[in-house]
Amino acid sequence: MFIWGMFRMRLVDIARKTLEMHFHNKKFELDEKTKKTYCKKQACFVTLTKKGNLRGCIGSLEAHQPLWKDVMNNVINAAFHDPRFPELT
């Protein structure tokens, strides 16, 4: 498990760190301040690109969980479950 420092992260940082830790077979845990910042139930889409080309895009149409959690789930889904692309390696 990896816990990011005690400061608020940007959503793009949450997505990047989630994906990075996934590749290291580690669970990424946010600090409570960041969770509190993004605790409102909101929907989001995560778009991944590689050299400017679309590599994956998955999102939620309706808010059903805290935004920080939606970002973390959608980055994993965009990287590994977008049926248009092979899984990231």
C-alpha positions in Angstrom: 0.0 0.0 0.0 1.2 3.5 -0.8 -0.2 6.6 0.9 0.5 9.9 -0.8 1.7 12.9 1.2 -0.6 14.9 3.4 -1.6 17.4 0.8 -4.4 17.7 -1.7 -3.8 16.1 -5.0 -5.2 17.1 -8.4 -7.5 14.7 -10.1 -4.9 14.0 -12.8 -2.4 13.1 -10.1 -4.8 10.7 -8.5 -5.3 9.0 -11.9 -1.6 8.8 -12.7 -0.6 7.5 -9.2 -3.4 4.9 -9.2 -2.2 3.6 -12.6 1.5 3.6 -11.5 0.8 1.7 -8.3 -1.4 -0.8 -10.2 1.6 -1.7 -12.4 3.7 -2.3 -9.2 0.9 -4.5 -7.8 0.4 -2.1 -4.9 -2.8 -0.5 -3.6 -2.9 3.3 -3.7 -4.5 5.0 -0.8 -5.3 8.7 -0.7 -4.8 10.8 2.3 -7.9 12.0 4.2 -7.5 15.6 3.1 -7.6 14.7 -0.6 -10.6 12.4 0.0 -12.4 15.1 1.8 -11.7 17.6 -1.1 -13.3 15.2 -3.6 -15.9 13.5 -1.4 -19.0 14.8 -3.3 -20.6 12.1 -5.5 -19.8 13.1 -9.0 -19.3 11.4 -12.4 -16.2 11.6 -14.5 -14.5 10.2 -17.6 -10.9 9.3 -17.8 -9.2 9.6 -21.2 -5.8 8.0 -21.7 -3.6 9.0 -24.7 -0.3 7.6 -26.0 1.7 10.0 -28.2 -1.4 12.1 -28.7 -3.6 9.2 -29.8 -6.5 7.8 -27.9 -5.5 4.8 -25.8 -8.6 4.3 -23.6 -11.6 6.2 -22.4 -14.0 5.0 -19.7 -16.4 7.0 -17.5 -19.5 7.2 -15.5 -22.7 8.9 -16.8 -24.2 9.3 -13.3 -22.7 10.2 -10.0 -22.8 7.1 -7.8 -19.6 7.4 -5.6 -17.2 10.1 -4.4 -15.3 11.7 -7.2 -11.9 10.5 -6.0 -13.1 6.9 -6.1 -14.7 7.4 -9.5 -11.4 8.7 -10.9 -9.5 5.8 -9.5 -11.9 3.2 -10.8 -12.2 4.8 -14.3 -8.5 5.1 -14.8 -8.1 1.3 -14.2 -11.1 0.6 -16.5 -9.7 2.9 -19.2 -6.3 1.2 -19.1 -7.5 -2.4 -18.9 -11.1 -2.7 -19.8 -11.8 -0.5 -22.8 -12.9 -3.1 -25.4 -11.4 -1.0 -28.2 -7.8 -1.4 -27.0 -5.5 -4.1 -25.6 -4.7 -3.8 -21.9 -1.8 -1.6 -21.0 1.5 -3.3 -20.3 
